[in-house]
Amino acid sequence: MNIETKKADATPYTFADWERGEARPAGFAITDALRFGWTEKEREAFAMSEATTDRMYGFSMRQQARHLLDILAPGTNKFIYGKFLATEAVSVAVSLPGVDPTGVMISDGFAMAMGSDLCSDGSMRPVRELKVVIWSEVIGEAEFVDRLQSTASVCGYDIESIEPDLAKRLFFMKPGAGPLKGKGDARIRGYAIADLIYSLRDLGIAPDVVIIDSASITARDLAALGGVAYRMDWAIMVVDRGGDPAAMRDASFVTRTARMMTRKEAEQIGIPKEGWGRCAEFALH
């Protein structure tokens, strides 16, 4: 792992520093944690994170491209949301310039939980009403609730009437154990992933889909998340926020790109002219 040097080794590096994701001193190990006075429980948390990280990145089953699997073994993919999300696999939602990734994420989560089709052509329909967890480092709960209410309204739903039912299937979570990647870390921190898994178990939530919204995820992290999806029997959707779409496409199970709708397309489906500048259409690639 490439680790950025935070301070000289003689300067104390605390558990709180590590938990916040502050850059670790080069070569920092469990023996250094003991030297800096970490408690036994803190050292156990650090060791568990390192072991989980190593296990995640030791997962070597390559995600084959969807179209190749369709040719070699049609019908074997456990798709649960159009031809985009499959159980035990990681897919990536890419937004081209002009399309808000948060809007794409919330529209997806709402459609999955409601069992409704996101696209008018029927290409983004879930197999049933799915249980969805949105885990975001980028937006807060207040923004999520506001955007969800707007999405429901645009789709013709009365949020108050559907809220009790929706609350059983759509969940929003913030990281409880620090960021998914620490400063200078080249790999996802196992501590954050383990905390997500344990939190869901404590809450009694067994999701079909976990949407991970973190600006720090790169293409090389997708295989590690694939290991999590495989072991937990989840479909994982990663929200791409301006990384390397080409690399993401190569590393993911399948990538879907959201692009701005053209004026002609908007006109054809009856969207008023005043709405043309705010419309987006999803295309599968």
N, C-alpha and C positions, 0 to 999 in steps of 0.2 A: 504494500500500500504506500502510495506517495503521501507523506504527512508533512504539512507545512510547520515550520518551527515557530512556536508562539513566544517562548521566553527561553532564557538560559536554563539548563537543567537544575541549577541551584535555586531558581525561583519557584516557589510552591505552585503546583497545579492542582486545583481542588476538584472534588466530585461535582460540585455545582458548575465549575467551568466546563467539565466534560459533558454533563447533562444538558447544558445549554448549547453544546456543539462548538465550543471555542476550540481553536486549533491546538492540538496536542504537541508537546515537545517531541522532537524527532526521537523515534525509538521508544516512546513511552510504553511501559509494560506493567504487569501486575506488581512486580517487585518495586517499581517506582511509586506506584499507588500506596504501597505499604510504607515506603520511606517518607512519603508526604503526609502520612497520618490518616489515610482513608480508613473508615471503619470496615469491619468484616463484611457487613451487609453491602456497603458501597463497592467493595472489591468483588463481591459475588456478582453484583449487577454488571460491573465492567467485564468480568470474565465471561458471564453469560452472553453479553452482547458480542464479544469477540468470537465466541464459539458459534453463535447463531449466524454471524456474518460469514465466517469461514464455511459453514454448512450451506448457506444460501449460494455462495459463489462456487461451491463445489458441485452444484447441480449442473450436469453437462448435457442433458437431453435437449437437443436443439429444436426450437420451434420451427417446424416446416411450414412453408407458405401455404395458405389456405387453398389456392388454386391447384397446387401440386397434390395435396392430400385428396382433393376432390377427384383428381384424375386417377391416382393410385388406389384409393380406397373410398369410393363415394359412400356417403352416409355414415361415416365413422365419427365425424366431428360432432360434438355435442353442442351445437349452436343453440343459444337461448335468446338471442336478440338479433333478428335478421341474419345476415351472413357476416356479422361483425364480431359478436362476442360468443365465445365458446368456453364451457367449463374446463378448468385445468389449463387455461391458456391466457396469455397477456396480449391485449389488443391496444392500439394507440389511436387516439382521436387528435388529428392535426387540424389546426385552424389557419387558413391562409390570411394574409393581411386584410384587415377590415372586418374580420369575424372575431367576436369576443369569445375566448375559450370558456369563460365562466358561463356564458349563455348556452354554449353547446353542452357543457357538463350538466347544467341544471335541466335543460330540455331532455337530455338522455335519461337522467335519473327519474324525472317525472314520468316520462313515457314508459319506462321499464316498470315502475311501481304501479302505474295505472293499468298496465296491460294494453296500452294503446299504441298505434303506429305513429312514429315520428315523421315519416315521409308519406306523401300522398300516393306514391306508387306502390305502397305495401311492402317496401324493402326493409323497413326497420320496425318490424312488429315483434314483440317478445312472445315466447311460447306460452306464457301465462303471466299473471301479475307477479313480478319478481320482488324479492326482498333485497334492497339496495342500501349499501353504506357508502356515503361520500366522506372521504378522509382528506381534509384540505389544510395545507400550510399557507394557502394564498388568500382565502377569504374567511371572514368571520361568520358567526351564526346569524347575526342581525342582517347582514347582506344576503346570506343564503335564504333566509325567510322572506325578505322583501322580493328577491328575484323569483323565488318559487311562487309567491302569490301572483306576481305579474305574469309568469308563465301559465299558471292555471287559468287566469282571467283571459289571456289571449287565446287559449285552447277552448274557451267556452265553459269552464267549470266554475262553480261557486265554491271557493276554497273552504268556507265555513262548513258546508254540507259534506265535503269529502275529507276534511281534515282528520276526523277520528279514524277513518279507515286507512288513509294515507300514512298516518303516524305509525301504523303497525308494519309498514313495508319500506319506508324511506327514512333513513337516519343520517344525521350530519354529525361528524366528529372532528375535533381538533386534536393534534398530537399531544399526548399526555406525558411523553418521556423525551422531550427534546426533538430537534429537527431530524428529518430522515437522513440527512447528510450533515456532518459537522464541517466546520471550516477547514479546508485543506484535505478532507477525506475524499479518496477516489472511489470509495464504495459506500453503499447504503449501510447505515448503522443497524445492526440486528436488534439493538435495544428498542428502537422505535417500532419495528415490525412486531417483536414479541409483545410489546405493550398493547398494540392494537389487537392482537389475537387474544391475549388474556382479558382485555377489557370487553371484547365482544362475548367471550365465554361467561364473564361475570354478569353481563347484562342479559344473558340468555338469547343473544341474537346469532342466528345461523344464516349468514347472507348467501344469496345466490351470486351477487355481484359486489365487488369492492372497487370503487372509483378512487384512484390515487391522484391527487392534485398537488404536485410539488414541482417547482421550477428547477430543482436541482437534478432531476432524473435524466440520465443519458442513455444512449442505446445499449451500452455495455451492462447497464443495470437490469435490462429487461429479462435476461436469462435467469438472474437471481430471483426476480419477482415471479418468473415462470415456475421456479421451484416451490415458492410459497403457494401459488395457484394450484399446482399439482398436489401438494400435500394437504392443503385445506379444502380441496374440491370447490374452489372459487373460480369464477370468471373475473379477471382483473382488467379494468380499463384505465390506462394511463392518459392523463390530459397533457398533451405536449404544449409547452409554453415557450416557444421560440428557440428550441434546441436545434437539432439537425434532422429535419424531416426525412431526408433520404436515408440516413443511418437508422432512424427509428423504423422506417418502412422495411428495411432489410432485416432488422433484429426482431420485429414483432410478429405475432401470429397473423394478424391482418391489420392494416392501417386504413382508416377512413378519413377523408379530407373534407372539411367544411369550407365552402367557398361562397363568395357573395353571389347572389342571384342577379342575373342580367335583367335589365328593364323589360326586355321582351318576355322573358320567363315570368316575371312578376305580372305583367299585363295579361299573359295567357291564363293565369290562374286567378285573375280578378283582384289583385292587390291594388288599392288606390295609389295614384301617383305620389301622394305625400308619404307613402310608406316605402317607396322603392329604395331610398337611401339606407333603410334599416333592415332590409331583408337578407336572409342567408338561406342557401339551400345546401343540403348534404349530398355529396357524391361518393360512391364507393370506388376505390381503386385497388 
